Amino acid sequence: MGKKRVCQENQKLVVKKSMVKIIHRLNESTTKISKDKAIEITKRFLEQHHSVSGASAVLRGKEWFVTMCIGMSNNDTRQVRIDANTGKILDYT
């Protein structure tokens, strides 16, 4: 593969990543619960029985999937599924 082809492939990848970010922002703007609020809900829920740290959240359809580290060693994680419109916890594992 030549340098020109590699450069073209990298440009396509950058465009795809930026389009995904734009689409994600559009999807997030149509929900009532923001990413920060979903993380806050998860933190309050898990703090009832665990010490928590670090969080990531991904919007899939109309649900937030929030992953958080629990425990003192941060080796264990929990994922909480939250309805993006109501803020209700749907499930956790």
LUMDREN-297252 format. One record per residue: residue number from 0; residue in three letters; x, y, z of N, C-alpha, C, O in turn. Coordinates in nm, 2 decimals. Atoms other than C-alpha are relative to their C-alpha. Layout:
N
+------+------+--------+--------+--------+--------+--------+--------+--------+--------+--------+--------+--------+--------+
! resi ! resn !     nu !     nv !     nw !    cau !    cav !    caw !     cu !     cv !     cw !     ou !     ov !     ow !
+------+------+--------+--------+--------+--------+--------+--------+--------+--------+--------+--------+--------+--------+
!  NUM !  ALA !      X !      Y !      Z !      X !      Y !      Z !      X !      Y !      Z !      X !      Y !      Z !
...
+------+------+--------+--------+--------+--------+--------+--------+--------+--------+--------+--------+--------+--------+
This chain:
93
+------+------+--------+--------+--------+--------+--------+--------+--------+--------+--------+--------+--------+--------+
! resi ! resn !     nu !     nv !     nw !    cau !    cav !    caw !     cu !     cv !     cw !     ou !     ov !     ow !
+------+------+--------+--------+--------+--------+--------+--------+--------+--------+--------+--------+--------+--------+
!    0 !  MET !   0.08 !  -0.12 !   0.00 !   0.00 !   0.00 !   0.00 !   0.09 !   0.12 !   0.00 !   0.18 !   0.14 !   0.08 !
!    1 !  GLY !  -0.08 !  -0.12 !   0.01 !   0.15 !   0.34 !  -0.10 !  -0.04 !   0.10 !   0.10 !  -0.15 !   0.09 !   0.16 !
!    2 !  LYS !   0.02 !  -0.11 !  -0.10 !   0.17 !   0.65 !   0.11 !  -0.13 !   0.07 !  -0.03 !  -0.21 !   0.11 !   0.06 !
!    3 !  LYS !   0.12 !  -0.08 !   0.04 !  -0.11 !   0.82 !  -0.09 !  -0.12 !  -0.08 !   0.04 !  -0.22 !  -0.02 !   0.09 !
!    4 !  ARG !   0.12 !   0.08 !  -0.04 !  -0.35 !   0.53 !  -0.03 !  -0.02 !   0.00 !   0.15 !  -0.13 !   0.01 !   0.19 !
!    5 !  VAL !   0.01 !   0.00 !  -0.15 !  -0.27 !   0.52 !   0.34 !  -0.06 !   0.13 !   0.05 !  -0.14 !   0.14 !   0.13 !
!    6 !  CYS !   0.05 !  -0.14 !  -0.03 !  -0.33 !   0.90 !   0.36 !  -0.15 !   0.01 !  -0.03 !  -0.23 !   0.06 !   0.05 !
!    7 !  GLN !   0.14 !   0.00 !   0.04 !  -0.67 !   0.86 !   0.18 !  -0.08 !  -0.08 !   0.10 !  -0.19 !  -0.04 !   0.14 !
!    8 !  GLU !   0.07 !   0.08 !  -0.09 !  -0.77 !   0.58 !   0.41 !  -0.01 !   0.07 !   0.14 !  -0.12 !   0.06 !   0.20 !
!    9 !  ASN !   0.01 !  -0.07 !  -0.13 !  -0.68 !   0.79 !   0.72 !  -0.09 !   0.11 !  -0.01 !  -0.16 !   0.14 !   0.09 !
!   10 !  GLN !   0.10 !  -0.11 !   0.01 !  -0.88 !   1.08 !   0.59 !  -0.14 !  -0.05 !   0.01 !  -0.22 !   0.02 !   0.07 !
!   11 !  LYS !   0.13 !   0.06 !  -0.01 !  -1.18 !   0.86 !   0.54 !  -0.04 !  -0.04 !   0.14 !  -0.15 !  -0.02 !   0.19 !
!   12 !  LEU !   0.02 !   0.04 !  -0.14 !  -1.14 !   0.73 !   0.90 !  -0.03 !   0.12 !   0.08 !  -0.12 !   0.12 !   0.17 !
!   13 !  VAL !   0.02 !  -0.13 !  -0.08 !  -1.12 !   1.09 !   1.04 !  -0.14 !   0.05 !  -0.03 !  -0.21 !   0.09 !   0.06 !
!   14 !  VAL !   0.14 !  -0.04 !   0.04 !  -1.44 !   1.18 !   0.84 !  -0.10 !  -0.08 !   0.07 !  -0.20 !  -0.03 !   0.12 !
!   15 !  LYS !   0.09 !   0.09 !  -0.06 !  -1.62 !   0.88 !   0.97 !  -0.01 !   0.02 !   0.15 !  -0.12 !   0.03 !   0.20 !
!   16 !  LYS !   0.00 !  -0.02 !  -0.14 !  -1.52 !   0.94 !   1.33 !  -0.07 !   0.14 !   0.03 !  -0.15 !   0.14 !   0.13 !
!   17 !  SER !   0.06 !  -0.13 !  -0.03 !  -1.63 !   1.31 !   1.31 !  -0.15 !  -0.01 !  -0.03 !  -0.23 !   0.05 !   0.04 !
!   18 !  MET !   0.15 !   0.02 !   0.03 !  -1.97 !   1.20 !   1.15 !  -0.06 !  -0.07 !   0.12 !  -0.18 !  -0.04 !   0.16 !
!   19 !  VAL !   0.05 !   0.08 !  -0.11 !  -2.02 !   0.95 !   1.44 !  -0.02 !   0.10 !   0.12 !  -0.12 !   0.09 !   0.19 !
!   20 !  LYS !   0.02 !  -0.09 !  -0.11 !  -1.96 !   1.23 !   1.69 !  -0.12 !   0.10 !  -0.02 !  -0.19 !   0.12 !   0.07 !
!   21 !  ILE !   0.11 !  -0.09 !   0.03 !  -2.20 !   1.46 !   1.52 !  -0.14 !  -0.07 !   0.02 !  -0.23 !  -0.01 !   0.08 !
!   22 !  ILE !   0.12 !   0.08 !  -0.01 !  -2.47 !   1.19 !   1.50 !  -0.03 !  -0.03 !   0.15 !  -0.14 !  -0.02 !   0.19 !
!   23 !  HIS !   0.02 !   0.02 !  -0.15 !  -2.41 !   1.11 !   1.87 !  -0.05 !   0.12 !   0.07 !  -0.14 !   0.11 !   0.15 !
!   24 !  ARG !   0.05 !  -0.12 !  -0.06 !  -2.46 !   1.47 !   1.96 !  -0.14 !   0.03 !  -0.03 !  -0.22 !   0.08 !   0.05 !
!   25 !  LEU !   0.14 !  -0.02 !   0.04 !  -2.78 !   1.49 !   1.76 !  -0.09 !  -0.09 !   0.08 !  -0.20 !  -0.05 !   0.13 !
!   26 !  ASN !   0.08 !   0.10 !  -0.08 !  -2.91 !   1.17 !   1.93 !  -0.01 !   0.05 !   0.15 !  -0.12 !   0.04 !   0.20 !
!   27 !  GLU !   0.00 !  -0.05 !  -0.14 !  -2.81 !   1.31 !   2.27 !  -0.09 !   0.12 !   0.02 !  -0.15 !   0.13 !   0.13 !
!   28 !  SER !   0.08 !  -0.13 !  -0.01 !  -2.99 !   1.64 !   2.21 !  -0.15 !  -0.04 !   0.00 !  -0.23 !   0.05 !   0.04 !
!   29 !  THR !   0.14 !   0.04 !   0.01 !  -3.32 !   1.45 !   2.15 !  -0.05 !  -0.07 !   0.13 !  -0.16 !  -0.11 !   0.14 !
!   30 !  THR !   0.03 !   0.07 !  -0.13 !  -3.31 !   1.28 !   2.50 !  -0.02 !   0.11 !   0.11 !   0.04 !   0.21 !   0.11 !
!   31 !  LYS !   0.02 !  -0.09 !  -0.11 !  -3.43 !   1.44 !   2.82 !   0.11 !  -0.02 !   0.11 !   0.13 !   0.08 !   0.18 !
!   32 !  ILE !  -0.11 !   0.03 !  -0.10 !  -3.15 !   1.28 !   3.03 !   0.14 !   0.02 !  -0.07 !   0.16 !  -0.05 !  -0.17 !
!   33 !  SER !  -0.13 !  -0.02 !   0.06 !  -2.80 !   1.41 !   2.95 !   0.10 !  -0.11 !   0.04 !   0.07 !  -0.19 !   0.13 !
!   34 !  LYS !  -0.11 !   0.09 !  -0.04 !  -2.48 !   1.20 !   2.97 !   0.04 !   0.02 !   0.14 !   0.05 !  -0.07 !   0.22 !
!   35 !  ASP !  -0.04 !  -0.03 !  -0.14 !  -2.38 !   1.38 !   3.29 !  -0.10 !  -0.04 !   0.10 !  -0.07 !  -0.09 !   0.20 !
!   36 !  LYS !   0.11 !   0.04 !  -0.09 !  -2.72 !   1.32 !   3.44 !  -0.01 !  -0.15 !   0.02 !  -0.03 !  -0.21 !   0.13 !
!   37 !  ALA !   0.00 !   0.14 !   0.00 !  -2.71 !   0.95 !   3.35 !   0.12 !  -0.05 !   0.09 !   0.10 !  -0.15 !   0.17 !
!   38 !  ILE !  -0.12 !   0.04 !  -0.09 !  -2.36 !   0.92 !   3.52 !  -0.04 !   0.03 !   0.14 !  -0.01 !  -0.05 !   0.23 !
!   39 !  GLU !   0.04 !  -0.03 !  -0.14 !  -2.50 !   1.10 !   3.83 !  -0.10 !  -0.10 !   0.05 !  -0.08 !  -0.13 !   0.17 !
!   40 !  ILE !   0.11 !   0.09 !  -0.04 !  -2.80 !   0.87 !   3.85 !   0.07 !  -0.14 !   0.04 !   0.05 !  -0.20 !   0.14 !
!   41 !  THR !  -0.08 !   0.13 !  -0.02 !  -2.56 !   0.56 !   3.82 !   0.08 !   0.01 !   0.13 !   0.08 !  -0.08 !   0.21 !
!   42 !  LYS !  -0.09 !  -0.01 !  -0.11 !  -2.32 !   0.70 !   4.08 !  -0.08 !   0.00 !   0.13 !  -0.05 !  -0.07 !   0.23 !
!   43 !  ARG !   0.08 !   0.01 !  -0.12 !  -2.60 !   0.76 !   4.34 !  -0.05 !  -0.14 !   0.02 !  -0.06 !  -0.18 !   0.14 !
!   44 !  PHE !   0.05 !   0.13 !  -0.01 !  -2.74 !   0.42 !   4.27 !   0.11 !  -0.10 !   0.06 !   0.08 !  -0.17 !   0.15 !
!   45 !  LEU !  -0.11 !   0.09 !  -0.04 !  -2.41 !   0.23 !   4.31 !   0.06 !   0.04 !   0.13 !   0.11 !  -0.05 !   0.21 !
!   46 !  GLU !  -0.06 !  -0.05 !  -0.12 !  -2.29 !   0.44 !   4.60 !  -0.07 !  -0.05 !   0.13 !  -0.02 !  -0.04 !   0.24 !
!   47 !  GLN !   0.08 !   0.06 !  -0.12 !  -2.56 !   0.28 !   4.82 !   0.07 !  -0.12 !   0.06 !   0.05 !  -0.15 !   0.18 !
!   48 !  HIS !  -0.06 !   0.12 !  -0.05 !  -2.35 !  -0.03 !   4.85 !   0.15 !  -0.02 !  -0.04 !   0.22 !  -0.11 !   0.00 !
!   49 !  HIS !  -0.13 !   0.01 !   0.04 !  -2.01 !   0.04 !   4.69 !   0.07 !   0.13 !   0.00 !   0.01 !   0.24 !   0.00 !
!   50 !  SER !  -0.08 !  -0.12 !   0.03 !  -1.73 !   0.29 !   4.66 !   0.01 !   0.00 !  -0.15 !   0.04 !  -0.10 !  -0.21 !
!   51 !  VAL !   0.00 !  -0.01 !   0.15 !  -1.73 !   0.41 !   4.30 !   0.10 !   0.10 !  -0.05 !   0.14 !   0.20 !   0.02 !
!   52 !  SER !  -0.09 !  -0.09 !   0.07 !  -1.49 !   0.58 !   4.06 !  -0.01 !  -0.02 !  -0.15 !  -0.06 !  -0.12 !  -0.19 !
!   53 !  GLY !   0.00 !   0.01 !   0.15 !  -1.45 !   0.65 !   3.69 !  -0.13 !  -0.04 !  -0.06 !  -0.19 !  -0.13 !  -0.01 !
!   54 !  ALA !   0.13 !   0.04 !   0.07 !  -1.74 !   0.64 !   3.46 !   0.01 !   0.03 !  -0.15 !   0.08 !   0.12 !  -0.19 !
!   55 !  SER !   0.02 !  -0.03 !   0.14 !  -1.82 !   0.62 !   3.09 !  -0.15 !  -0.03 !  -0.03 !  -0.21 !  -0.12 !   0.03 !
!   56 !  ALA !   0.14 !   0.02 !   0.04 !  -2.16 !   0.65 !   2.92 !  -0.01 !   0.00 !  -0.15 !   0.06 !   0.08 !  -0.21 !
!   57 !  VAL !   0.03 !   0.00 !   0.14 !  -2.28 !   0.56 !   2.58 !  -0.15 !  -0.01 !  -0.03 !  -0.22 !  -0.08 !   0.04 !
!   58 !  LEU !   0.14 !  -0.01 !   0.03 !  -2.61 !   0.64 !   2.43 !  -0.03 !  -0.10 !  -0.12 !   0.03 !  -0.09 !  -0.23 !
!   59 !  ARG !   0.04 !   0.09 !   0.10 !  -2.76 !   0.35 !   2.23 !  -0.15 !   0.00 !  -0.01 !  -0.23 !  -0.05 !   0.08 !
!   60 !  GLY !   0.14 !  -0.01 !   0.02 !  -3.10 !   0.42 !   2.09 !  -0.06 !   0.10 !   0.10 !  -0.01 !   0.21 !   0.11 !
!   61 !  LYS !   0.06 !  -0.09 !  -0.10 !  -3.31 !   0.56 !   2.38 !   0.05 !  -0.05 !   0.14 !  -0.02 !  -0.02 !   0.24 !
!   62 !  GLU !  -0.05 !   0.04 !  -0.13 !  -3.09 !   0.41 !   2.66 !   0.14 !   0.04 !   0.01 !   0.22 !   0.03 !  -0.08 !
!   63 !  TRP !  -0.13 !  -0.02 !  -0.03 !  -2.78 !   0.51 !   2.83 !   0.06 !  -0.12 !   0.06 !   0.00 !  -0.19 !   0.15 !
!   64 !  PHE !  -0.07 !   0.11 !  -0.06 !  -2.53 !   0.24 !   2.91 !   0.12 !   0.06 !   0.08 !   0.22 !   0.11 !   0.01 !
!   65 !  VAL !  -0.10 !  -0.07 !  -0.08 !  -2.32 !   0.37 !   3.20 !   0.09 !  -0.11 !   0.07 !   0.03 !  -0.20 !   0.14 !
!   66 !  THR !  -0.09 !   0.10 !  -0.07 !  -2.01 !   0.17 !   3.32 !   0.08 !   0.08 !   0.10 !   0.13 !   0.18 !   0.07 !
!   67 !  MET !  -0.07 !  -0.06 !  -0.11 !  -1.85 !   0.25 !   3.65 !   0.08 !  -0.10 !   0.08 !   0.04 !  -0.22 !   0.09 !
!   68 !  CYS !  -0.09 !   0.09 !  -0.08 !  -1.56 !   0.10 !   3.85 !  -0.05 !   0.00 !   0.15 !  -0.09 !   0.11 !   0.20 !
!   69 !  ILE !   0.05 !   0.01 !  -0.14 !  -1.66 !  -0.02 !   4.20 !   0.11 !  -0.07 !   0.09 !   0.20 !  -0.13 !   0.04 !
!   70 !  GLY !  -0.10 !   0.06 !  -0.10 !  -1.46 !  -0.12 !   4.51 !   0.12 !   0.08 !   0.01 !   0.15 !   0.17 !  -0.06 !
!   71 !  MET !  -0.13 !  -0.07 !  -0.03 !  -1.13 !  -0.01 !   4.65 !   0.11 !  -0.03 !  -0.10 !   0.19 !   0.06 !  -0.13 !
!   72 !  SER !  -0.11 !   0.04 !   0.09 !  -0.92 !  -0.19 !   4.39 !  -0.03 !   0.05 !  -0.14 !   0.05 !   0.04 !  -0.23 !
!   73 !  ASN !   0.04 !  -0.04 !   0.13 !  -1.12 !  -0.06 !   4.09 !   0.01 !  -0.11 !  -0.11 !   0.02 !  -0.08 !  -0.23 !
!   74 !  ASN !  -0.01 !   0.11 !   0.10 !  -1.09 !  -0.41 !   3.93 !  -0.14 !  -0.05 !  -0.04 !  -0.15 !  -0.12 !  -0.14 !
!   75 !  ASP !   0.13 !   0.04 !   0.03 !  -1.46 !  -0.46 !   3.93 !  -0.09 !   0.11 !  -0.06 !  -0.07 !   0.23 !  -0.02 !
!   76 !  THR !   0.08 !  -0.10 !   0.06 !  -1.71 !  -0.28 !   3.71 !  -0.15 !  -0.04 !   0.00 !  -0.18 !  -0.16 !   0.01 !
!   77 !  ARG !   0.14 !   0.03 !   0.01 !  -2.09 !  -0.25 !   3.69 !  -0.05 !   0.09 !  -0.12 !   0.00 !   0.20 !  -0.14 !
!   78 !  GLN !   0.07 !  -0.08 !   0.11 !  -2.30 !  -0.14 !   3.39 !  -0.14 !   0.01 !   0.03 !  -0.21 !  -0.08 !   0.07 !
!   79 !  VAL !   0.14 !  -0.03 !  -0.04 !  -2.63 !   0.03 !   3.45 !  -0.06 !   0.06 !  -0.13 !  -0.01 !   0.14 !  -0.20 !
!   80 !  ARG !   0.08 !  -0.05 !   0.12 !  -2.89 !   0.08 !   3.17 !  -0.10 !   0.09 !   0.05 !  -0.19 !   0.06 !   0.13 !
!   81 !  ILE !   0.09 !  -0.11 !  -0.04 !  -3.09 !   0.40 !   3.20 !  -0.08 !   0.04 !  -0.11 !  -0.03 !   0.07 !  -0.22 !
!   82 !  ASP !   0.09 !  -0.05 !   0.11 !  -3.39 !   0.51 !   3.00 !   0.04 !   0.15 !  -0.02 !   0.04 !   0.23 !   0.08 !
!   83 !  ALA !  -0.05 !  -0.13 !   0.03 !  -3.27 !   0.83 !   2.83 !  -0.11 !   0.11 !   0.00 !  -0.08 !   0.23 !   0.00 !
!   84 !  ASN !   0.10 !  -0.10 !  -0.01 !  -3.61 !   1.00 !   2.85 !  -0.06 !   0.02 !   0.14 !  -0.09 !   0.13 !   0.18 !
!   85 !  THR !   0.06 !  -0.01 !  -0.14 !  -3.73 !   0.92 !   3.21 !   0.11 !   0.00 !   0.10 !   0.08 !   0.05 !   0.21 !
!   86 !  GLY !  -0.10 !   0.00 !  -0.10 !  -3.40 !   0.86 !   3.39 !  -0.01 !  -0.12 !   0.09 !   0.07 !  -0.14 !   0.19 !
!   87 !  LYS !   0.02 !   0.12 !  -0.08 !  -3.53 !   0.53 !   3.53 !   0.11 !  -0.11 !  -0.03 !   0.15 !  -0.12 !  -0.15 !
!   88 !  ILE !  -0.10 !   0.11 !   0.02 !  -3.28 !   0.25 !   3.59 !  -0.08 !  -0.12 !  -0.06 !  -0.17 !  -0.17 !   0.01 !
!   89 !  LEU !   0.07 !   0.11 !   0.06 !  -3.38 !  -0.04 !   3.36 !   0.06 !  -0.13 !   0.04 !  -0.01 !  -0.23 !   0.05 !
!   90 !  ASP !  -0.08 !   0.12 !  -0.03 !  -3.11 !  -0.29 !   3.45 !   0.14 !   0.03 !   0.04 !   0.19 !   0.14 !   0.01 !
!   91 !  TYR !  -0.14 !  -0.01 !  -0.02 !  -2.77 !  -0.34 !   3.59 !   0.07 !  -0.13 !   0.02 !   0.00 !  -0.23 !   0.06 !
!   92 !  THR !  -0.08 !   0.12 !  -0.01 !  -2.50 !  -0.60 !   3.58 !   0.13 !   0.02 !   0.05 !   0.22 !  -0.07 !   0.07 !
+------+------+--------+--------+--------+--------+--------+--------+--------+--------+--------+--------+--------+--------+
